[in-house]
Amino acid sequence: MPDPSDHLDVAELVRQLKVSRETFEKAFDIFVDARPSELTRFKALALRRQRRSPLEPGSERDRADVRVALEYAKANGFLGELCSTAGATLFTTAPEGSGGVVMAIALTGDEAARRSAQITYEAIIKDKERFRDPDEVNAGLMRAQRCTCRVVVRQGATRIRGTGFLIGPRLVLTNWHVVQSLLEPLPAAEAAAAGLAPAEAWRAKADSAAALGVEFDFTAHAAQTGGVTRIPANSNWLVAASRAEGSEHANDENTGVPWPADVAAFEPFDDFVVLEIAEPAGLDRRFYDIIGEEPPIPQGNMVLLHHPGDYSMRLSYGSFDVKPKFAKLLGGTPPKTAARVLHDANSIGGSSGGPCLDFDMRPVALHQAGVEFSGDADITDDSGAPLRKAVINIAIPLRRVRLKAGAAIQARMGDLRALKPTFSNGDPLIGRGELQEAIAEARAGRVKILIVRADIAGDGKPFRAVGKSFSRRILREHLDASQHDVVEISAASLMQNAFRTAGAILDGVSLGLSARLTVVDDKTLPADRQSTEINDIVARIAAELKAELVAAARGRTLWLVIDDLEKHSLPDTSTRALLDRLYAEVSAEPSLRLVLLGLSDVDLPSLQGIRAKRLDKPLTHLDSGRVALWVGHRVDGRFALPDVARECLAGVVTSVASSRVSETFSMTQAVAAIVKNDLDPHLKKRMGL
């Protein structure tokens, strides 16, 4: 019996080719290399053909080369396999009645079936749906689950709930109508000065941050086990906003004004809010960078992640290709506005703000609302009670959010897009997400002074083997040595008067540099006195110190790292005055940065009102939670790894590490060693690194 692929028309396949020469070559060579016998790759076949019948570079030559390759595949028995596996990617749909070939029935041995059917790939595969790698889809869905949160607005004893998702290390996107009660219009003069259109001119009400928060991991399992992660809003939480059009949730989920007669009315309004939360959850969970990469156009099949009603996170399948009867809502087909897109995934109150993802698990739209015409709901909850059903749903294309709020998002997002999972030598970099974020901010000049508390053990004493030394190592890892110079100084060398302290700092930068300071007699700077004369001397020393530091930077950024501040308090009055002035000078000087390690009093008056960032959250040795987060960073979506698997791996690591702890080998060191030597090699192998 002849092979089914014998009936494939190579000439028709060439006419239906829709990809570039390079793409076809890559697909063809994959099948050649996979055959058990040694066969010829595309370039060699094309070269032979060119030698026989020379052609100028261009489409005619490409078609000739592709035809030779397809004939070769047919002669060697793998044309059918090539077409059935890669056909949807390589070839277009054959027009009705054109006699064009393509798959399924064409590859069957039933001659009658072949003759009775117009064969196209799309007889069984949708035009817009490609073959997907299940690992990629699973990994994308798990990422979406980690990025999606419930947004909670507290109003006395009541709660307004919606959904949101991460679009930055600390940024969450949700609907304007979810947080509407916490907003008030921006005065016209301020809106004009900021260049904001009326729909976008909003500000947060005073003290509203206390009423706003988000909840990650609100899944059925987490809700039962207490694993929900709650993060409050930042004090300056509003980043950007655009209100809803009048017919969309004007008052609440059940009322509104009539649908606009002209859908152009939607254009100024996009019903979104970008809010900032108090912790960099996006660094731990990854976030969707809608600024760095333009979101795809919403079309085809889709998935909605949301928190409907009082339920934990749910997933609803649907499509943006809704029934024709709904097309009139947006002015017909094609729609007369790009401000909204329709979809038919199920949703109820609480779903607002959920991410709409395509089947490649990329976010494409912000779910907004439902339009209910009439009819009884046919969806029930777990107890059998009917739920409100929106006949059709509306969403905001993320391209709209990017267009309107891109500048504001970028300004708030910072420069750190992902945590480093390892040092350059391969050692694991576990934890310290906030420190990495702060270093990136300081590197860009957004902040100038970093205040890092020492890691504190259970007995209240600083860790000795790890902690601040780890902080210094992370600092150097994030800085390019060609652009940044890091100088480390122990607080032990700053125990004398202001003149001696300034000299110690300069000698730390370059030995002998202190000789450039104007000499000051120690007797003029008593340790326990203050006077106008002493203040004038300290001011002169501070000015000279700054000038020498700027000169030593030589066009680079000079980082002064003052360590051991938890061990050595600074008793000398003039030295404290000098450092107070240094804080202000560094804050104003573009080429200088200051890192204070172990400072106990992070609320010094001299550190208020300047560009300083405090990392004063006490840290402990590495635990299973930090290890689980690290595994997520390391894998970085390359393959599907459920949260429960990460947690189990982390539990094993910390359990084994605890058995290796000794007086000279801390828990952190044990965890790091096991991760580097035992866990990471397996992860790298699975990732193909």
C-alpha positions as CSV (number, residue, x, y, z in Angstrom):
1,M,0.0,0.0,0.0
2,P,1.4,3.4,-0.9
3,D,2.3,5.8,2.0
4,P,-0.4,8.4,2.6
5,S,2.2,11.2,2.1
6,D,2.6,10.0,-1.6
7,H,-0.7,11.9,-2.3
8,L,0.6,15.2,-1.0
9,D,1.0,17.8,-3.8
10,V,4.5,19.4,-3.2
11,A,3.7,22.2,-5.6
12,E,0.6,23.1,-3.6
13,L,2.5,23.0,-0.4
14,V,5.1,25.4,-1.8
15,R,2.3,27.8,-2.8
16,Q,0.9,27.6,0.7
17,L,4.2,28.3,2.5
18,K,3.7,31.2,4.9
19,V,7.0,31.3,6.8
20,S,10.5,32.7,6.0
21,R,13.2,30.6,4.4
22,E,15.0,30.6,7.8
23,T,12.0,29.2,9.7
24,F,11.4,26.5,7.1
25,E,15.0,25.5,7.2
26,K,15.0,25.2,11.0
27,A,11.8,23.0,10.9
28,F,13.1,20.9,8.1
29,D,16.5,20.2,9.7
30,I,14.9,19.1,12.9
31,F,13.1,16.3,11.1
32,V,16.2,15.4,9.1
33,D,18.3,15.2,12.3
34,A,15.7,13.0,14.0
35,R,15.7,10.3,11.2
36,P,17.6,7.1,12.1
37,S,19.4,7.2,8.8
38,E,21.8,9.9,7.7
39,L,20.0,12.4,5.5
40,T,20.9,15.7,3.9
41,R,20.0,19.0,5.6
42,F,18.3,22.0,3.9
43,K,21.4,24.1,3.1
44,A,23.1,21.2,1.3
45,L,20.0,20.4,-0.8
46,A,19.6,24.1,-1.7
47,L,23.3,24.3,-2.7
48,R,23.0,21.3,-5.0
49,R,19.9,22.7,-6.7
50,Q,21.6,26.1,-7.1
51,R,24.6,24.5,-8.8
52,R,22.3,22.7,-11.2
53,S,20.0,25.7,-11.9
54,P,21.4,29.0,-10.7
55,L,18.8,31.6,-9.5
56,E,19.2,35.2,-8.2
57,P,18.5,35.6,-4.4
58,G,14.8,36.3,-3.8
59,S,11.4,34.6,-3.5
60,E,11.8,32.5,-6.7
61,R,15.0,31.0,-5.4
62,D,13.5,30.4,-1.9
63,R,10.5,28.6,-3.4
64,A,12.7,26.5,-5.6
65,D,14.8,25.5,-2.6
66,V,11.8,24.7,-0.5
67,R,10.3,22.5,-3.3
68,V,13.5,20.5,-3.6
69,A,13.5,20.0,0.2
70,L,9.9,18.9,0.2
71,E,10.4,16.5,-2.7
72,Y,13.5,15.1,-0.8
73,A,11.3,14.6,2.3
74,K,8.7,12.8,0.2
75,A,11.2,10.6,-1.4
76,N,12.7,9.7,2.0
77,G,9.4,9.0,3.7
78,F,9.1,11.9,6.2
79,L,7.0,14.5,4.4
80,G,3.9,13.3,6.1
81,E,5.5,13.5,9.5
82,L,6.8,17.0,8.7
83,C,3.4,18.2,7.6
84,S,1.4,16.6,10.3
85,T,3.6,18.0,13.1
86,A,4.7,21.4,11.7
87,G,2.2,22.0,9.0
88,A,0.1,24.6,10.9
89,T,3.2,26.6,11.5
90,L,4.6,26.3,7.9
91,F,1.6,26.5,5.6
92,T,-1.5,28.7,5.2
93,T,-5.0,27.5,5.1
94,A,-6.0,26.3,1.6
95,P,-8.9,28.4,0.2
96,E,-12.2,26.6,-0.2
97,G,-12.4,24.8,-3.5
98,S,-8.8,25.6,-4.4
99,G,-7.7,22.0,-4.3
100,G,-5.0,22.9,-1.8
101,V,-3.5,20.1,0.3
102,V,-3.1,19.8,3.9
103,M,-3.1,16.9,6.3
104,A,-5.4,14.8,8.4
105,I,-7.5,13.1,5.7
106,A,-4.8,13.7,3.1
107,L,-2.5,11.4,5.2
108,T,-5.0,8.6,5.6
109,G,-4.8,5.4,3.6
110,D,-8.4,5.7,2.7
111,E,-8.4,6.9,-0.9
112,A,-12.2,7.6,-0.9
113,A,-11.8,9.8,2.1
114,R,-9.0,11.7,0.4
115,R,-11.1,12.3,-2.7
116,S,-14.3,13.3,-0.9
117,A,-12.9,16.0,1.3
118,Q,-11.3,19.5,0.8
119,I,-8.3,18.9,3.0
120,T,-6.8,21.7,5.1
121,Y,-5.1,21.6,8.5
122,E,-7.9,23.8,9.9
123,A,-10.4,21.0,9.3
124,I,-9.2,19.9,12.8
125,I,-7.1,22.9,14.0
126,K,-8.2,26.5,14.4
127,D,-6.5,29.1,12.3
128,K,-5.3,31.1,15.3
129,E,-4.4,28.2,17.6
130,R,-0.9,26.8,17.3
131,F,0.5,23.6,18.9
132,R,1.6,24.4,22.4
133,D,4.2,22.9,24.7
134,P,2.3,21.7,27.7
135,D,5.3,22.5,29.9
136,E,5.2,26.2,28.8
137,V,1.4,26.4,29.3
138,N,1.6,24.9,32.8
139,A,4.5,27.1,33.8
140,G,2.6,30.2,32.4
141,L,-0.5,29.3,34.4
142,M,1.5,28.8,37.6
143,R,3.1,32.2,37.1
144,A,-0.2,33.8,36.6
145,Q,-1.5,32.2,39.8
146,R,1.4,33.6,41.8
147,C,1.0,37.1,40.2
148,T,-2.8,37.4,40.8
149,C,-4.1,38.7,44.1
150,R,-7.3,39.7,45.7
151,V,-7.7,43.5,46.3
152,V,-9.4,44.4,49.5
153,V,-10.8,47.8,50.4
154,R,-12.0,48.1,54.1
155,Q,-14.9,50.4,54.8
156,G,-15.8,50.0,58.4
157,A,-17.2,46.6,58.9
158,T,-17.7,46.0,55.2
159,R,-15.2,44.9,52.5
160,I,-15.1,45.7,48.9
161,R,-13.2,43.0,47.0
162,G,-11.8,42.8,43.5
163,T,-8.9,41.1,41.8
164,G,-5.5,42.5,40.6
165,F,-2.2,41.3,39.3
166,L,1.5,42.3,39.5
167,I,2.9,44.6,36.7
168,G,6.0,45.7,38.7
169,P,8.0,44.7,41.7
170,R,5.6,46.6,43.9
171,L,2.9,47.5,41.4
172,V,-0.6,46.0,41.1
173,L,-3.1,46.6,38.3
174,T,-6.8,46.5,39.1
175,N,-10.0,48.4,38.1
176,W,-10.7,52.0,39.1
177,H,-14.2,51.1,40.3
178,V,-12.7,48.6,42.8
179,V,-10.9,51.3,44.7
180,Q,-13.1,54.2,43.7
181,S,-14.2,54.9,47.3
182,L,-10.5,55.7,48.2
183,L,-10.1,58.3,45.5
184,E,-11.0,61.9,45.0
185,P,-10.7,64.2,42.0
186,L,-7.4,66.1,41.6
187,P,-7.9,69.9,41.7
188,A,-8.1,71.3,38.1
189,A,-4.9,73.4,38.5
190,E,-2.9,70.4,39.7
191,A,-4.3,68.2,36.9
192,A,-3.4,70.8,34.3
193,A,0.1,71.1,35.7
194,A,0.6,67.3,35.6
195,G,-0.8,67.1,32.1
196,L,-3.6,64.8,33.1
197,A,-6.9,64.5,31.3
198,P,-10.1,64.7,33.4
199,A,-10.6,61.0,33.4
200,E,-7.1,60.4,34.8
201,A,-7.0,63.3,37.3
202,W,-7.3,61.5,40.7
203,R,-5.5,61.4,44.0
204,A,-5.7,59.1,47.0
205,K,-7.8,60.4,49.9
206,A,-5.9,61.2,53.1
207,D,-5.0,58.1,55.2
208,S,-6.6,55.8,52.6
209,A,-3.6,53.5,52.5
210,A,-4.7,52.0,55.8
211,A,-7.9,50.8,54.2
212,L,-6.3,49.1,51.2
213,G,-4.4,45.9,50.9
214,V,-3.9,42.8,48.7
215,E,-3.9,39.1,49.3
216,F,-1.7,36.7,47.4
217,D,-2.1,32.9,47.3
218,F,-5.8,33.1,48.1
219,T,-6.4,29.6,46.7
220,A,-8.7,26.9,48.1
221,H,-5.7,25.1,49.7
222,A,-4.1,28.3,51.1
223,A,-7.4,29.5,52.5
224,Q,-7.7,26.3,54.5
225,T,-4.1,26.1,55.7
226,G,-3.6,29.8,56.5
227,G,-1.1,30.3,53.7
228,V,-2.6,33.6,52.4
229,T,0.0,36.4,52.0
230,R,-1.3,39.8,53.0
231,I,0.5,43.0,52.0
232,P,-0.7,46.5,52.8
233,A,-0.7,49.4,50.4
234,N,2.2,51.8,50.4
235,S,1.5,55.1,52.0
236,N,1.8,56.9,48.6
237,W,-0.1,54.1,46.9
238,L,-1.7,55.7,43.8
239,V,0.5,55.5,40.7
240,A,-2.0,56.1,37.9
241,A,-5.7,55.9,37.3
242,S,-8.4,56.3,34.6
243,R,-12.1,56.2,35.7
244,A,-14.8,54.1,34.2
245,E,-17.3,55.5,31.6
246,G,-20.7,56.5,33.1
247,S,-22.5,53.3,32.2
248,E,-19.8,51.1,33.9
249,H,-20.3,50.7,37.6
250,A,-21.3,54.3,38.1
251,N,-22.4,53.5,41.7
252,D,-22.0,49.8,42.4
253,E,-22.0,46.4,40.7
254,N,-25.8,46.5,40.1
255,T,-26.6,50.0,38.9
256,G,-25.4,52.4,36.3
257,V,-26.4,54.8,33.5
258,P,-27.5,53.5,30.1
259,W,-25.1,52.0,27.6
260,P,-23.8,54.9,25.4
261,A,-25.4,55.2,22.0
262,D,-22.0,56.0,20.5
263,V,-19.2,53.7,21.7
264,A,-16.7,56.5,21.1
265,A,-17.8,57.6,24.5
266,F,-15.6,54.9,26.0
267,E,-12.4,56.3,24.5
268,P,-11.4,58.7,27.4
269,F,-12.1,56.1,30.1
270,D,-10.2,52.9,30.9
271,D,-11.4,52.0,34.4
272,F,-7.9,51.1,35.8
273,V,-5.8,51.9,38.8
274,V,-2.1,51.1,39.3
275,L,-1.4,50.9,43.0
276,E,1.8,50.4,44.9
277,I,2.1,47.9,47.7
278,A,4.5,48.0,50.7
279,E,6.7,45.0,49.7
280,P,8.4,44.0,46.5
281,A,6.2,40.9,45.9
282,G,6.9,41.1,42.2
283,L,10.5,40.3,42.7
284,D,9.6,37.1,44.6
285,R,6.7,36.1,42.4
286,R,7.8,37.7,39.0
287,F,5.5,40.2,37.4
288,Y,4.2,41.0,34.0
289,D,6.3,43.8,32.4
290,I,3.7,45.5,30.2
291,I,6.0,48.4,29.8
292,G,9.1,46.5,28.6
293,E,7.1,44.4,26.1
294,E,3.9,45.5,24.4
295,P,1.0,43.2,25.4
296,P,-0.6,41.1,22.6
297,I,-3.9,42.1,21.0
298,P,-6.8,40.3,22.8
299,Q,-8.1,37.7,20.4
300,G,-9.1,34.0,20.2
301,N,-9.4,31.8,23.3
302,M,-8.6,33.2,26.7
303,V,-8.4,32.4,30.4
304,L,-9.6,34.6,33.3
305,L,-8.0,34.3,36.8
306,H,-10.2,36.0,39.4
307,H,-11.7,35.9,42.9
308,P,-15.4,35.7,42.3
309,G,-17.6,36.7,45.2
310,D,-16.2,35.3,48.4
311,Y,-14.5,32.4,46.7
312,S,-10.8,31.7,46.6
313,M,-9.0,32.1,43.3
314,R,-10.8,30.6,40.3
315,L,-10.1,30.1,36.6
316,S,-12.6,30.6,33.8
317,Y,-12.1,29.7,30.2
318,G,-13.7,31.7,27.4
319,S,-13.0,33.5,24.2
320,F,-12.7,37.0,22.8
321,D,-14.4,35.8,19.6
322,V,-17.9,36.2,21.0
323,K,-21.2,35.5,19.3
324,P,-22.1,37.9,16.5
325,K,-25.3,39.1,18.4
326,F,-23.0,40.9,20.9
327,A,-20.9,42.7,18.3
328,K,-23.4,45.6,18.3
329,L,-22.3,46.5,21.8
330,L,-19.1,47.9,20.4
331,G,-20.5,49.2,17.1
332,G,-20.5,46.0,15.0
333,T,-17.8,44.0,13.3
334,P,-15.2,45.2,13.3
335,P,-15.7,47.1,16.5
336,K,-15.8,50.9,16.3
337,T,-13.7,51.3,19.5
338,A,-10.4,49.7,20.7
339,A,-11.1,50.9,24.3
340,R,-13.0,47.7,25.1
341,V,-13.0,44.1,24.1
342,L,-15.7,41.5,24.8
343,H,-15.2,38.0,26.2
344,D,-17.5,35.2,27.4
345,A,-15.6,33.7,30.4
346,N,-17.8,33.4,33.5
347,S,-17.4,36.1,36.2
348,I,-19.3,37.7,39.0
349,G,-18.7,40.5,41.6
350,G,-15.1,40.2,42.8
351,S,-13.8,39.2,39.4
352,S,-13.2,42.9,38.5
353,G,-9.5,43.5,37.8
354,G,-8.6,39.9,37.0
355,P,-6.0,39.2,34.3
356,C,-7.3,38.0,30.9
357,L,-4.7,35.7,29.4
358,D,-4.4,34.2,26.0
359,F,-3.7,30.5,25.7
360,D,0.0,31.2,25.6
361,M,-0.6,32.5,29.2
362,R,0.3,36.1,28.3
363,P,-1.8,38.8,29.9
364,V,-3.7,40.7,27.2
365,A,-6.6,42.5,29.0
366,L,-7.9,43.7,32.3
367,H,-11.3,42.1,33.1
368,Q,-13.7,44.9,33.9
369,A,-17.4,44.2,34.1
370,G,-20.4,42.3,32.8
371,V,-23.4,43.4,30.7
372,E,-26.5,41.5,31.7
373,F,-29.5,41.7,29.4
374,S,-32.1,39.3,30.8
375,G,-32.8,35.7,31.6
376,D,-32.2,33.5,34.6
377,A,-28.8,32.6,35.8
378,D,-27.8,29.0,35.2
379,I,-24.6,29.0,37.3
380,T,-24.8,27.9,40.9
381,D,-22.4,28.0,43.8
382,D,-21.3,24.9,45.8
383,S,-24.6,25.0,47.8
384,G,-26.7,25.1,44.6
385,A,-27.7,28.8,45.0
386,P,-27.9,30.7,41.7
387,L,-25.2,33.3,41.0
388,R,-25.7,36.4,38.9
389,K,-24.5,35.8,35.4
390,A,-23.2,38.4,33.0
391,V,-24.4,37.5,29.5
392,I,-21.3,39.0,28.1
393,N,-18.2,40.5,29.7
394,I,-16.1,43.5,29.0
395,A,-12.3,44.0,29.4
396,I,-9.7,46.7,28.9
397,P,-6.9,45.9,26.5
398,L,-3.6,46.1,28.3
399,R,-2.2,48.2,25.4
400,R,-4.5,50.9,26.6
401,V,-3.1,50.9,30.1
402,R,0.4,50.9,28.7
403,L,-0.3,53.9,26.5
404,K,-1.9,56.0,29.3
405,A,0.1,55.0,32.3
406,G,3.4,53.8,30.9
407,A,5.4,56.8,32.0
408,A,4.0,56.7,35.6
409,I,4.5,53.0,35.8
410,Q,8.1,53.3,34.6
411,A,8.9,56.1,37.0
412,R,7.6,54.0,40.0
413,M,8.8,50.6,38.9
414,G,12.6,51.2,39.4
415,D,15.4,49.5,37.6
416,L,15.4,46.0,39.0
417,R,13.3,43.6,37.0
418,A,14.4,40.3,38.6
419,L,16.5,39.1,41.5
420,K,19.8,37.5,40.9
421,P,19.5,33.8,41.8
422,T,23.3,33.3,41.9
423,F,26.5,35.2,42.3
424,S,28.9,35.3,39.4
425,N,30.9,32.4,40.8
426,G,27.8,30.2,41.0
427,D,27.1,30.5,44.8
428,P,23.3,30.8,45.4
429,L,22.0,34.3,46.3
430,I,19.1,33.4,48.6
431,G,16.9,36.1,50.1
432,R,17.7,39.8,50.3
433,G,15.2,40.9,47.7
434,E,14.7,44.2,49.3
435,L,18.4,44.9,49.5
436,Q,18.8,44.0,45.8
437,E,15.9,46.4,45.0
438,A,17.5,49.2,47.1
439,I,20.9,48.8,45.5
440,A,19.3,49.1,42.0
441,E,17.5,52.3,43.2
442,A,20.7,53.7,44.6
443,R,22.6,52.8,41.5
444,A,20.1,54.8,39.4
445,G,20.3,57.7,41.9
446,R,16.7,57.4,43.1
447,V,18.1,57.1,46.6
448,K,21.6,58.0,47.8
449,I,21.9,56.5,51.3
450,L,21.1,52.9,52.2
451,I,20.7,52.0,55.9
452,V,21.0,48.2,56.5
453,R,20.3,46.6,59.8
454,A,22.5,43.7,60.8
455,D,21.0,40.3,60.7
456,I,19.7,39.5,64.2
457,A,19.7,36.1,65.8
458,G,17.2,34.7,68.2
459,D,19.2,36.0,71.2
460,G,19.1,39.5,69.8
461,K,22.7,39.6,68.9
462,P,24.1,40.1,65.3
463,F,25.1,37.1,63.3
464,R,28.8,36.8,63.0
465,A,29.4,34.4,60.1
466,V,26.9,35.9,57.7
467,G,24.8,39.1,57.4
468,K,26.6,42.3,56.8
469,S,29.5,40.6,54.9
470,F,26.8,39.1,52.7
471,S,25.3,42.5,52.1
472,R,28.7,43.8,51.0
473,R,29.0,40.9,48.6
474,I,25.6,41.5,47.1
475,L,26.5,45.2,46.7
476,R,29.6,44.4,44.7
477,E,27.7,41.8,42.6
478,H,25.2,44.5,41.4
479,L,27.8,47.1,40.6
480,D,29.9,47.3,37.4
481,A,33.5,47.9,38.5
482,S,34.2,50.1,35.5
483,Q,31.5,52.5,36.7
484,H,31.4,52.1,40.4
485,D,34.1,52.1,43.2
486,V,33.2,50.6,46.6
487,V,35.2,51.6,49.6
488,E,34.7,49.7,52.9
489,I,35.4,51.4,56.2
490,S,34.9,50.0,59.7
491,A,33.2,52.3,62.3
492,A,36.1,51.4,64.5
493,S,38.2,53.9,62.6
494,L,35.7,56.7,63.1
495,M,35.9,56.8,66.9
496,Q,38.0,60.0,67.1
497,N,37.1,63.6,66.3
498,A,35.8,65.0,63.0
499,F,39.2,65.8,61.6
500,R,40.6,62.3,62.3
501,T,37.4,60.7,61.1
502,A,37.5,62.6,57.8
503,G,41.1,61.5,57.4
504,A,40.2,57.9,58.0
505,I,37.5,58.0,55.4
506,L,39.9,59.6,52.8
507,D,42.7,57.1,53.6
508,G,40.1,54.3,53.1
509,V,39.6,55.7,49.6
510,S,43.3,56.0,48.8
511,L,46.1,55.8,51.4
512,G,47.6,59.2,52.0
513,L,44.7,61.2,50.7
514,S,44.1,62.6,54.2
515,A,47.1,64.8,53.8
516,R,45.1,67.1,51.6
517,L,42.9,68.1,54.5
518,T,43.7,71.4,56.3
519,V,45.3,70.3,59.6
520,V,43.2,70.8,62.7
521,D,44.6,70.7,66.2
522,D,42.8,68.0,68.2
523,K,42.5,70.5,71.1
524,T,40.0,72.6,69.1
525,L,37.7,69.6,68.8
526,P,36.9,68.3,72.3
527,A,34.8,65.2,72.2
528,D,32.1,66.4,74.6
529,R,31.5,70.0,73.6
530,Q,29.6,72.0,71.0
531,S,30.1,75.6,70.1
532,T,29.8,77.9,67.1
533,E,33.5,77.7,66.5
534,I,33.5,73.9,66.6
535,N,30.5,73.9,64.1
536,D,32.4,76.2,61.8
537,I,35.5,73.9,61.9
538,V,33.3,70.8,61.2
539,A,31.6,72.6,58.3
540,R,35.0,73.3,56.7
541,I,36.1,69.7,57.2
542,A,32.9,68.4,55.7
543,A,33.3,70.7,52.6
544,E,36.9,69.5,52.1
545,L,35.9,65.9,52.6
546,K,33.2,66.1,50.0
547,A,35.5,67.9,47.5
548,E,38.1,65.2,47.9
549,L,35.6,62.4,47.6
550,V,34.1,63.8,44.4
551,A,37.6,64.2,43.0
552,A,38.5,60.6,43.9
553,A,35.4,59.4,42.1
554,R,37.0,60.4,38.8
555,G,33.7,60.4,36.9
556,R,32.5,57.1,38.4
557,T,30.2,56.6,41.4
558,L,31.9,56.3,44.7
559,W,30.2,54.1,47.3
560,L,31.3,54.5,51.0
561,V,30.3,51.5,53.0
562,I,30.6,52.1,56.8
563,D,30.4,48.8,58.6
564,D,30.2,47.6,62.2
565,L,28.0,50.4,63.3
566,E,26.2,48.1,65.7
567,K,29.5,47.4,67.5
568,H,30.9,50.9,67.7
569,S,28.7,53.8,68.7
570,L,30.2,57.2,67.8
571,P,30.8,59.1,71.1
572,D,32.6,62.1,69.7
573,T,30.3,65.1,69.2
574,S,32.2,66.6,66.3
575,T,32.3,63.2,64.4
576,R,28.5,62.9,64.7
577,A,28.2,66.4,63.4
578,L,30.5,65.6,60.5
579,L,28.5,62.5,59.6
580,D,25.2,64.5,59.8
581,R,26.7,66.9,57.3
582,L,28.0,64.1,55.2
583,Y,24.5,62.6,54.9
584,A,23.2,65.8,53.4
585,E,26.2,66.2,51.1
586,V,25.9,62.6,49.7
587,S,22.2,63.1,49.2
588,A,22.9,66.1,46.9
589,E,26.0,64.9,45.1
590,P,25.4,62.7,42.0
591,S,28.7,60.8,42.2
592,L,28.5,59.7,45.9
593,R,26.6,57.0,47.7
594,L,26.6,56.0,51.3
595,V,25.8,52.5,52.8
596,L,25.5,52.3,56.6
597,L,25.7,48.7,57.9
598,G,24.4,48.0,61.4
599,L,23.1,51.4,62.3
600,S,20.8,50.9,65.2
601,D,19.1,54.3,65.2
602,V,17.6,54.5,61.7
603,D,15.5,57.5,62.7
604,L,18.3,60.0,63.2
605,P,17.0,63.5,62.5
606,S,19.8,64.1,60.1
607,L,18.5,61.2,58.0
608,Q,15.1,62.6,57.6
609,G,14.0,64.4,54.5
610,I,16.9,63.2,52.4
611,R,17.1,60.5,49.8
612,A,17.8,57.6,52.2
613,K,16.2,54.2,52.2
614,R,16.0,52.1,55.3
615,L,16.1,48.3,55.3
616,D,15.3,48.0,58.9
617,K,13.2,44.8,58.7
618,P,15.1,42.3,61.0
619,L,16.5,39.3,59.1
620,T,17.1,35.8,60.3
621,H,19.0,32.9,58.9
622,L,17.8,31.3,55.7
623,D,14.6,29.3,56.2
624,S,12.5,27.0,53.9
625,G,10.3,29.9,52.8
626,R,13.3,31.8,51.4
627,V,14.7,28.7,49.8
628,A,11.3,28.0,48.1
629,L,11.3,31.6,46.7
630,W,14.8,31.1,45.5
631,V,13.9,27.9,43.6
632,G,11.2,30.0,41.9
633,H,13.7,32.6,40.8
634,R,16.1,30.0,39.6
635,V,13.6,28.2,37.5
636,D,12.2,31.5,36.2
637,G,9.3,29.9,34.4
638,R,11.5,27.6,32.3
639,F,9.4,24.6,33.3
640,A,6.3,24.0,35.4
641,L,7.1,23.6,39.1
642,P,4.1,23.8,41.4
643,D,4.4,25.8,44.7
644,V,3.9,22.6,46.7
645,A,6.9,21.0,44.9
646,R,9.0,24.1,45.6
647,E,8.0,24.0,49.3
648,C,8.8,20.3,49.5
649,L,12.2,20.8,48.0
650,A,12.9,23.7,50.4
651,G,11.7,21.6,53.4
652,V,14.2,18.8,52.5
653,V,17.0,21.3,52.1
654,T,16.5,23.0,55.4
655,S,15.9,19.7,57.2
656,V,19.2,18.3,55.9
657,A,21.0,21.6,56.6
658,S,19.9,21.6,60.2
659,S,21.8,18.4,60.8
660,R,25.0,20.0,59.5
661,V,25.0,23.1,61.7
662,S,27.9,23.5,64.2
663,E,29.5,26.4,66.1
664,T,31.7,27.2,63.0
665,F,29.1,26.3,60.3
666,S,25.8,28.3,60.5
667,M,22.4,27.4,59.3
668,T,22.7,29.9,56.4
669,Q,26.0,28.4,55.4
670,A,24.6,24.9,55.5
671,V,21.6,25.8,53.4
672,A,23.7,27.6,50.8
673,A,26.1,24.7,50.6
674,I,23.3,22.2,50.0
675,V,21.6,24.4,47.5
676,K,24.8,24.9,45.5
677,N,26.2,21.4,45.6
678,D,23.0,19.2,45.6
679,L,19.9,21.1,44.5
680,D,21.1,23.6,41.9
681,P,22.9,21.1,39.6
682,H,19.6,19.2,39.2
683,L,17.7,22.4,38.4
684,K,20.3,23.5,35.9
685,K,20.2,20.1,34.2
686,R,16.4,20.4,33.9
687,M,16.6,23.9,32.5
688,G,19.3,22.8,30.0
689,L,21.9,25.1,31.4
